[in-house]
Amino acid sequence: MLRRSLPLLAALLATAPATLLADSHNPSDYPLRIHIFTRNETTFYHMRSTDEAKGEGRADLFENGQPKGLDFQFDCTYRLMNSSGYETFPAKWKKPGDELIILQPVFGKPGNYNSCHLKVMIKDFVYVKHNGSLVTEPATKFKEWMTKHDYDPEHGKDLPSVPEAKEDGQ
């Protein structure tokens, strides 16, 4: 029976999408972090199940301690999520400066992730929310804010903190 199953298994693997076979779903393989502000998408269904989601969006990427704004397009096998609050998702370059692979958690399955490929266009500014609107500001200004508030999502500092005032003017 095993001999009859092997050709079938080989045929299934040969027809599986390359992204399903190639992408690691281990967050430790993704050194970068991405904060997704907005995305517009069209979701395609097959028999009431999500088959594919395509769209575009805006995000900030954190790489080597530096923030970068991104515009992106995606084509995923699941719906892409926006970040909530200061939430970021693991990311890594597939093609540096051109295509990222990101991980997003599977709803209701702790420790499980879906991967998605983003075609990106790097900006010379970052995106920030101000009074409920998405605006831009220079990356250097946002980096100063990150330093002041000890915010570094690449190194586990996922929530900004306000430095405590030192006593006696120290």
C-alpha positions as CSV (number, residue, x, y, z in Angstrom):
1,M,0.0,0.0,0.0
2,L,2.9,2.3,0.8
3,R,4.3,1.8,-2.7
4,R,1.0,2.9,-4.3
5,S,0.7,5.9,-2.0
6,L,4.2,7.4,-2.7
7,P,3.4,8.3,-6.4
8,L,0.2,10.0,-5.3
9,L,2.0,11.9,-2.6
10,A,4.8,13.0,-5.0
11,A,2.1,14.2,-7.5
12,L,0.4,16.2,-4.8
13,L,3.6,17.9,-3.7
14,A,4.6,18.7,-7.3
15,T,1.3,20.5,-7.8
16,A,1.2,22.4,-4.5
17,P,2.0,26.1,-4.7
18,A,5.6,26.9,-4.2
19,T,4.9,29.4,-1.5
20,L,3.2,26.8,0.7
21,L,6.3,24.5,0.4
22,A,9.0,27.1,0.7
23,D,7.9,29.6,3.4
24,S,8.9,28.8,7.0
25,H,6.2,29.4,9.5
26,N,8.7,29.8,12.4
27,P,8.7,33.4,13.7
28,S,12.4,33.1,14.6
29,D,13.2,32.9,10.9
30,Y,11.7,36.4,10.4
31,P,14.0,39.1,11.8
32,L,12.1,42.2,10.6
33,R,8.8,43.6,11.9
34,I,6.0,45.2,9.9
35,H,3.1,47.4,11.1
36,I,0.2,47.3,8.7
37,F,-1.9,50.5,8.9
38,T,-4.3,50.1,6.0
39,R,-5.2,47.6,3.3
40,N,-7.9,47.4,0.7
41,E,-8.6,43.9,-0.5
42,T,-10.9,41.8,-2.6
43,T,-11.5,38.3,-1.2
44,F,-12.3,35.4,-3.5
45,Y,-14.3,32.5,-2.2
46,H,-14.7,28.9,-3.3
47,M,-17.6,26.9,-1.7
48,R,-17.9,29.5,1.1
49,S,-14.3,29.3,2.1
50,T,-11.7,32.0,1.4
51,D,-9.6,30.9,-1.6
52,E,-7.6,34.1,-2.2
53,A,-7.3,37.7,-1.1
54,K,-5.6,40.4,-3.3
55,G,-5.1,44.0,-2.6
56,E,-2.8,46.9,-1.6
57,G,-1.9,48.8,1.6
58,R,0.4,51.0,3.6
59,A,2.8,49.9,6.4
60,D,6.0,50.7,8.3
61,L,8.8,48.2,8.2
62,F,11.4,48.0,11.0
63,E,14.8,46.8,9.8
64,N,18.1,47.2,11.6
65,G,16.6,49.6,14.1
66,Q,15.3,51.9,11.3
67,P,11.7,52.6,10.4
68,K,10.7,52.7,6.7
69,G,7.4,53.5,5.1
70,L,6.0,51.0,2.5
71,D,3.3,50.8,0.0
72,F,2.5,47.2,-0.9
73,Q,0.4,44.9,-3.0
74,F,-0.4,41.4,-1.9
75,D,-1.9,38.1,-3.2
76,C,-2.5,35.8,-0.3
77,T,-4.4,32.6,0.4
78,Y,-6.2,34.2,3.4
79,R,-7.4,37.7,4.4
80,L,-4.7,40.1,5.5
81,M,-5.0,41.7,8.9
82,N,-4.2,45.3,9.8
83,S,-2.1,45.8,12.9
84,S,-3.9,46.7,16.1
85,G,-2.4,49.4,18.3
86,Y,1.4,49.0,18.1
87,E,1.2,45.4,17.0
88,T,3.7,44.3,14.4
89,F,4.1,41.0,12.4
90,P,7.2,39.1,11.7
91,A,8.7,39.7,8.2
92,K,11.7,38.8,6.1
93,W,13.0,39.8,2.7
94,K,12.4,37.3,-0.2
95,K,13.9,39.8,-2.7
96,P,15.5,42.7,-0.8
97,G,13.8,46.0,-1.5
98,D,11.2,44.4,-3.7
99,E,9.3,41.5,-1.9
100,L,8.7,40.6,1.7
101,I,7.2,37.5,3.3
102,I,5.2,38.2,6.4
103,L,3.6,35.9,9.1
104,Q,0.2,36.5,10.6
105,P,-1.3,34.4,13.3
106,V,-4.1,31.9,12.5
107,F,-7.2,32.9,14.3
108,G,-8.1,30.5,17.1
109,K,-4.9,28.5,16.7
110,P,-2.1,29.9,19.0
111,G,1.4,29.3,17.6
112,N,0.2,28.7,14.1
113,Y,0.9,31.2,11.3
114,N,0.0,31.9,7.7
115,S,2.6,33.5,5.3
116,C,1.9,36.1,2.7
117,H,4.1,37.7,0.0
118,L,4.0,41.5,-0.3
119,K,5.4,43.4,-3.3
120,V,6.7,46.6,-1.8
121,M,7.7,50.1,-2.7
122,I,9.9,51.7,0.0
123,K,9.3,55.3,0.8
124,D,11.7,58.0,2.2
125,F,9.3,58.7,5.1
126,V,7.2,56.7,7.6
127,Y,3.4,56.5,8.2
128,V,1.9,57.5,11.5
129,K,-1.6,57.9,12.9
130,H,-2.4,61.4,14.0
131,N,-5.8,62.3,15.2
132,G,-7.3,59.2,13.6
133,S,-5.7,60.0,10.1
134,L,-2.8,58.3,8.4
135,V,-0.1,60.9,7.8
136,T,3.6,60.9,6.9
137,E,6.6,62.2,8.7
138,P,10.4,62.0,8.2
139,A,11.9,58.6,9.3
140,T,14.5,60.5,11.4
141,K,11.7,62.2,13.5
142,F,10.0,58.9,14.1
143,K,13.3,57.2,15.0
144,E,13.8,60.0,17.7
145,W,10.3,59.2,19.0
146,M,11.2,55.4,19.1
147,T,14.4,56.2,21.1
148,K,12.6,58.5,23.5
149,H,9.8,56.0,24.2
150,D,12.1,52.8,24.2
151,Y,10.1,51.4,21.2
152,D,12.0,48.7,19.2
153,P,9.7,46.0,17.9
154,E,12.6,44.1,16.4
155,H,13.9,43.4,19.9
156,G,10.7,42.6,21.8
157,K,10.0,46.2,22.9
158,D,6.5,46.2,21.4
159,L,4.9,48.9,23.5
160,P,6.3,52.4,23.8
161,S,7.0,53.6,27.3
162,V,7.4,57.1,28.5
163,P,10.7,57.6,30.2
164,E,10.3,58.4,33.9
165,A,11.3,61.9,35.1
166,K,14.5,61.7,37.1
167,E,14.5,63.3,40.6
168,D,16.7,66.2,41.5
169,G,17.2,67.2,37.9
170,Q,19.4,64.2,37.1
